[in-house]
């Protein structure tokens, strides 16, 4: 997945192909000559998931340490 940022509306535009004609879907600016970058990679998604799991585990430990008295 590739991404280009529009220099007119400053919104990102995504495509599965880096070449060819590229028109901003928001403002119809021609982005063909702008540099395409890789939108994201799998390691970023994996590390974000790991952070989520760590936070979830800490939250569960905090909740399990609460005792209730009747």
TINU-984744 format. One record per atom (N, C-alpha, C, O): residue in three letters; residue number from 1; atom name; x negated, y, z negated. Coordinates in steps of 0.05 Angstrom, whole numbers, plus 5000, padded with zeros to 4 digits. Layout:
N
<loti ALA,NUM,CA,<X,Y,Z>>
...
END
This chain:
70
<loti UNK,1,N,<4983,4977,5000>>
<loti UNK,1,CA,<5000,5000,5000>>
<loti UNK,1,C,<4982,5025,5000>>
<loti UNK,1,O,<4963,5026,4985>>
<loti UNK,2,N,<4988,5044,5017>>
<loti UNK,2,CA,<4973,5068,5020>>
<loti UNK,2,C,<4990,5092,5011>>
<loti UNK,2,O,<5014,5092,5012>>
<loti UNK,3,N,<4976,5113,5003>>
<loti UNK,3,CA,<4990,5137,4994>>
<loti UNK,3,C,<4976,5162,5005>>
<loti UNK,3,O,<4951,5162,5007>>
<loti UNK,4,N,<4991,5182,5013>>
<loti UNK,4,CA,<4981,5208,5020>>
<loti UNK,4,C,<4997,5229,5005>>
<loti UNK,4,O,<5021,5225,5000>>
<loti UNK,5,N,<4984,5250,4997>>
<loti UNK,5,CA,<4998,5272,4983>>
<loti UNK,5,C,<5004,5294,5003>>
<loti UNK,5,O,<4986,5302,5018>>
<loti UNK,6,N,<5028,5304,5004>>
<loti UNK,6,CA,<5036,5325,5022>>
<loti UNK,6,C,<5024,5352,5011>>
<loti UNK,6,O,<5027,5358,4988>>
<loti UNK,7,N,<5012,5367,5029>>
<loti UNK,7,CA,<5001,5393,5021>>
<loti UNK,7,C,<5022,5415,5023>>
<loti UNK,7,O,<5016,5438,5017>>
<loti UNK,8,N,<5046,5409,5031>>
<loti UNK,8,CA,<5068,5429,5031>>
<loti UNK,8,C,<5086,5426,5006>>
<loti UNK,8,O,<5090,5445,4992>>
<loti UNK,9,N,<5097,5402,5002>>
<loti UNK,9,CA,<5115,5398,4979>>
<loti UNK,9,C,<5102,5384,4955>>
<loti UNK,9,O,<5114,5382,4934>>
<loti UNK,10,N,<5077,5375,4959>>
<loti UNK,10,CA,<5060,5363,4938>>
<loti UNK,10,C,<5072,5337,4927>>
<loti UNK,10,O,<5065,5328,4905>>
<loti UNK,11,N,<5089,5324,4943>>
<loti UNK,11,CA,<5100,5298,4935>>
<loti UNK,11,C,<5083,5275,4948>>
<loti UNK,11,O,<5072,5279,4970>>
<loti UNK,12,N,<5082,5252,4935>>
<loti UNK,12,CA,<5068,5230,4948>>
<loti UNK,12,C,<5085,5216,4969>>
<loti UNK,12,O,<5110,5216,4967>>
<loti UNK,13,N,<5072,5205,4989>>
<loti UNK,13,CA,<5085,5189,5010>>
<loti UNK,13,C,<5071,5163,5011>>
<loti UNK,13,O,<5046,5162,5010>>
<loti UNK,14,N,<5085,5141,5014>>
<loti UNK,14,CA,<5074,5114,5014>>
<loti UNK,14,C,<5079,5099,5040>>
<loti UNK,14,O,<5099,5103,5053>>
<loti UNK,15,N,<5060,5082,5047>>
<loti UNK,15,CA,<5063,5065,5071>>
<loti UNK,15,C,<5046,5040,5069>>
<loti UNK,15,O,<5027,5039,5054>>
<loti UNK,16,N,<5054,5019,5083>>
<loti UNK,16,CA,<5039,4995,5083>>
<loti UNK,16,C,<5016,4996,5104>>
<loti UNK,16,O,<4999,4978,5104>>
<loti UNK,17,N,<5016,5017,5121>>
<loti UNK,17,CA,<4996,5020,5142>>
<loti UNK,17,C,<4984,5048,5140>>
<loti UNK,17,O,<4998,5067,5138>>
<loti UNK,18,N,<4957,5049,5139>>
<loti UNK,18,CA,<4943,5074,5136>>
<loti UNK,18,C,<4941,5091,5161>>
<loti UNK,18,O,<4938,5115,5160>>
<loti UNK,19,N,<4944,5078,5184>>
<loti UNK,19,CA,<4940,5093,5210>>
<loti UNK,19,C,<4966,5102,5222>>
<loti UNK,19,O,<4988,5100,5210>>
<loti UNK,20,N,<4964,5113,5246>>
<loti UNK,20,CA,<4987,5122,5261>>
<loti UNK,20,C,<4999,5148,5250>>
<loti UNK,20,O,<4989,5161,5232>>
<loti UNK,21,N,<5021,5156,5263>>
<loti UNK,21,CA,<5035,5181,5255>>
<loti UNK,21,C,<5047,5177,5227>>
<loti UNK,21,O,<5057,5156,5220>>
<loti UNK,22,N,<5044,5198,5211>>
<loti UNK,22,CA,<5054,5196,5183>>
<loti UNK,22,C,<5067,5223,5177>>
<loti UNK,22,O,<5054,5244,5176>>
<loti UNK,23,N,<5093,5222,5173>>
<loti UNK,23,CA,<5110,5245,5167>>
<loti UNK,23,C,<5120,5244,5139>>
<loti UNK,23,O,<5129,5223,5130>>
<loti UNK,24,N,<5118,5266,5124>>
<loti UNK,24,CA,<5127,5267,5096>>
<loti UNK,24,C,<5158,5263,5096>>
<loti UNK,24,O,<5172,5277,5110>>
<loti UNK,25,N,<5167,5243,5081>>
<loti UNK,25,CA,<5196,5238,5080>>
<loti UNK,25,C,<5212,5260,5065>>
<loti UNK,25,O,<5236,5261,5067>>
<loti UNK,26,N,<5198,5277,5050>>
<loti UNK,26,CA,<5212,5298,5035>>
<loti UNK,26,C,<5216,5323,5051>>
<loti UNK,26,O,<5238,5333,5054>>
<loti UNK,27,N,<5194,5333,5063>>
<loti UNK,27,CA,<5195,5359,5077>>
<loti UNK,27,C,<5189,5358,5107>>
<loti UNK,27,O,<5187,5378,5120>>
<loti UNK,28,N,<5184,5334,5117>>
<loti UNK,28,CA,<5178,5329,5146>>
<loti UNK,28,C,<5151,5341,5155>>
<loti UNK,28,O,<5147,5345,5179>>
<loti UNK,29,N,<5133,5347,5136>>
<loti UNK,29,CA,<5107,5357,5143>>
<loti UNK,29,C,<5091,5334,5156>>
<loti UNK,29,O,<5093,5311,5147>>
<loti UNK,30,N,<5074,5340,5176>>
<loti UNK,30,CA,<5058,5320,5189>>
<loti UNK,30,C,<5033,5314,5172>>
<loti UNK,30,O,<5016,5331,5168>>
<loti UNK,31,N,<5032,5289,5161>>
<loti UNK,31,CA,<5010,5281,5144>>
<loti UNK,31,C,<4989,5263,5159>>
<loti UNK,31,O,<4971,5252,5146>>
<loti UNK,32,N,<4992,5261,5185>>
<loti UNK,32,CA,<4975,5243,5201>>
<loti UNK,32,C,<4945,5247,5196>>
<loti UNK,32,O,<4930,5228,5194>>
<loti UNK,33,N,<4936,5272,5195>>
<loti UNK,33,CA,<4908,5277,5192>>
<loti UNK,33,C,<4898,5277,5163>>
<loti UNK,33,O,<4873,5279,5159>>
<loti UNK,34,N,<4915,5275,5144>>
<loti UNK,34,CA,<4907,5274,5116>>
<loti UNK,34,C,<4896,5247,5109>>
<loti UNK,34,O,<4905,5227,5121>>
<loti UNK,35,N,<4879,5245,5090>>
<loti UNK,35,CA,<4866,5220,5082>>
<loti UNK,35,C,<4885,5203,5066>>
<loti UNK,35,O,<4898,5212,5047>>
<loti UNK,36,N,<4887,5177,5074>>
<loti UNK,36,CA,<4903,5158,5059>>
<loti UNK,36,C,<4886,5144,5038>>
<loti UNK,36,O,<4863,5138,5043>>
<loti UNK,37,N,<4897,5140,5014>>
<loti UNK,37,CA,<4883,5126,4993>>
<loti UNK,37,C,<4900,5101,4985>>
<loti UNK,37,O,<4924,5100,4990>>
<loti UNK,38,N,<4886,5082,4973>>
<loti UNK,38,CA,<4901,5058,4964>>
<loti UNK,38,C,<4918,5067,4940>>
<loti UNK,38,O,<4908,5079,4921>>
<loti UNK,39,N,<4944,5061,4941>>
<loti UNK,39,CA,<4963,5071,4921>>
<loti UNK,39,C,<4958,5060,4893>>
<loti UNK,39,O,<4958,5075,4874>>
<loti UNK,40,N,<4952,5034,4891>>
<loti UNK,40,CA,<4946,5022,4865>>
<loti UNK,40,C,<4934,4995,4870>>
<loti UNK,40,O,<4935,4985,4892>>
<loti UNK,41,N,<4923,4984,4849>>
<loti UNK,41,CA,<4912,4957,4852>>
<loti UNK,41,C,<4923,4939,4829>>
<loti UNK,41,O,<4933,4950,4809>>
<loti UNK,42,N,<4920,4914,4832>>
<loti UNK,42,CA,<4932,4895,4814>>
<loti UNK,42,C,<4920,4897,4786>>
<loti UNK,42,O,<4934,4893,4766>>
<loti UNK,43,N,<4894,4905,4783>>
<loti UNK,43,CA,<4882,4907,4757>>
<loti UNK,43,C,<4895,4929,4740>>
<loti UNK,43,O,<4897,4926,4716>>
<loti UNK,44,N,<4903,4951,4753>>
<loti UNK,44,CA,<4917,4972,4739>>
<loti UNK,44,C,<4943,4961,4727>>
<loti UNK,44,O,<4949,4967,4704>>
<loti UNK,45,N,<4958,4946,4742>>
<loti UNK,45,CA,<4983,4935,4733>>
<loti UNK,45,C,<4978,4916,4710>>
<loti UNK,45,O,<4993,4915,4690>>
<loti UNK,46,N,<4958,4899,4713>>
<loti UNK,46,CA,<4952,4879,4692>>
<loti UNK,46,C,<4944,4893,4666>>
<loti UNK,46,O,<4952,4885,4645>>
<loti UNK,47,N,<4927,4913,4668>>
<loti UNK,47,CA,<4918,4927,4643>>
<loti UNK,47,C,<4941,4941,4630>>
<loti UNK,47,O,<4943,4942,4605>>
<loti UNK,48,N,<4960,4953,4645>>
<loti UNK,48,CA,<4983,4966,4634>>
<loti UNK,48,C,<5001,4946,4620>>
<loti UNK,48,O,<5011,4951,4598>>
<loti UNK,49,N,<5004,4922,4631>>
<loti UNK,49,CA,<5020,4901,4619>>
<loti UNK,49,C,<5007,4892,4593>>
<loti UNK,49,O,<5021,4887,4573>>
<loti UNK,50,N,<4980,4890,4592>>
<loti UNK,50,CA,<4966,4881,4568>>
<loti UNK,50,C,<4970,4902,4546>>
<loti UNK,50,O,<4974,4895,4523>>
<loti UNK,51,N,<4969,4928,4553>>
<loti UNK,51,CA,<4973,4949,4533>>
<loti UNK,51,C,<5002,4947,4522>>
<loti UNK,51,O,<5006,4950,4498>>
<loti UNK,52,N,<5021,4941,4539>>
<loti UNK,52,CA,<5049,4939,4530>>
<loti UNK,52,C,<5051,4915,4511>>
<loti UNK,52,O,<5065,4917,4490>>
<loti UNK,53,N,<5039,4893,4518>>
<loti UNK,53,CA,<5040,4869,4500>>
<loti UNK,53,C,<5028,4875,4473>>
<loti UNK,53,O,<5038,4867,4453>>
<loti UNK,54,N,<5005,4889,4473>>
<loti UNK,54,CA,<4992,4896,4448>>
<loti UNK,54,C,<5010,4914,4431>>
<loti UNK,54,O,<5012,4909,4406>>
<loti UNK,55,N,<5023,4933,4443>>
<loti UNK,55,CA,<5041,4951,4428>>
<loti UNK,55,C,<5065,4936,4417>>
<loti UNK,55,O,<5074,4940,4395>>
<loti UNK,56,N,<5075,4917,4433>>
<loti UNK,56,CA,<5098,4901,4425>>
<loti UNK,56,C,<5090,4884,4401>>
<loti UNK,56,O,<5106,4881,4383>>
<loti UNK,57,N,<5066,4872,4402>>
<loti UNK,57,CA,<5057,4855,4380>>
<loti UNK,57,C,<5054,4871,4354>>
<loti UNK,57,O,<5062,4861,4333>>
<loti UNK,58,N,<5043,4895,4356>>
<loti UNK,58,CA,<5040,4912,4332>>
<loti UNK,58,C,<5067,4919,4321>>
<loti UNK,58,O,<5071,4919,4296>>
<loti UNK,59,N,<5086,4926,4338>>
<loti UNK,59,CA,<5112,4933,4330>>
<loti UNK,59,C,<5126,4910,4315>>
<loti UNK,59,O,<5140,4914,4295>>
<loti UNK,60,N,<5123,4885,4326>>
<loti UNK,60,CA,<5135,4862,4314>>
<loti UNK,60,C,<5123,4857,4286>>
<loti UNK,60,O,<5137,4849,4267>>
<loti UNK,61,N,<5097,4860,4283>>
<loti UNK,61,CA,<5084,4856,4258>>
<loti UNK,61,C,<5094,4876,4237>>
<loti UNK,61,O,<5098,4869,4214>>
<loti UNK,62,N,<5098,4901,4245>>
<loti UNK,62,CA,<5108,4922,4227>>
<loti UNK,62,C,<5136,4914,4217>>
<loti UNK,62,O,<5142,4916,4194>>
<loti UNK,63,N,<5153,4905,4236>>
<loti UNK,63,CA,<5180,4898,4229>>
<loti UNK,63,C,<5182,4873,4212>>
<loti UNK,63,O,<5200,4871,4195>>
<loti UNK,64,N,<5164,4854,4215>>
<loti UNK,64,CA,<5165,4829,4200>>
<loti UNK,64,C,<5155,4833,4171>>
<loti UNK,64,O,<5160,4816,4154>>
<loti UNK,65,N,<5141,4855,4166>>
<loti UNK,65,CA,<5130,4859,4139>>
<loti UNK,65,C,<5151,4872,4120>>
<loti UNK,65,O,<5147,4875,4096>>
<loti UNK,66,N,<5174,4879,4132>>
<loti UNK,66,CA,<5195,4891,4116>>
<loti UNK,66,C,<5211,4869,4101>>
<loti UNK,66,O,<5220,4850,4114>>
<loti UNK,67,N,<5214,4871,4075>>
<loti UNK,67,CA,<5230,4851,4060>>
<loti UNK,67,C,<5256,4864,4050>>
<loti UNK,67,O,<5257,4887,4043>>
<loti UNK,68,N,<5276,4848,4050>>
<loti UNK,68,CA,<5302,4858,4042>>
<loti UNK,68,C,<5310,4845,4015>>
<loti UNK,68,O,<5305,4821,4011>>
<loti UNK,69,N,<5321,4860,3998>>
<loti UNK,69,CA,<5330,4849,3972>>
<loti UNK,69,C,<5361,4851,3971>>
<loti UNK,69,O,<5372,4872,3979>>
<loti UNK,70,N,<5373,4830,3961>>
<loti UNK,70,CA,<5402,4830,3959>>
<loti UNK,70,C,<5412,4840,3933>>
<loti UNK,70,O,<5436,4841,3928>>
END
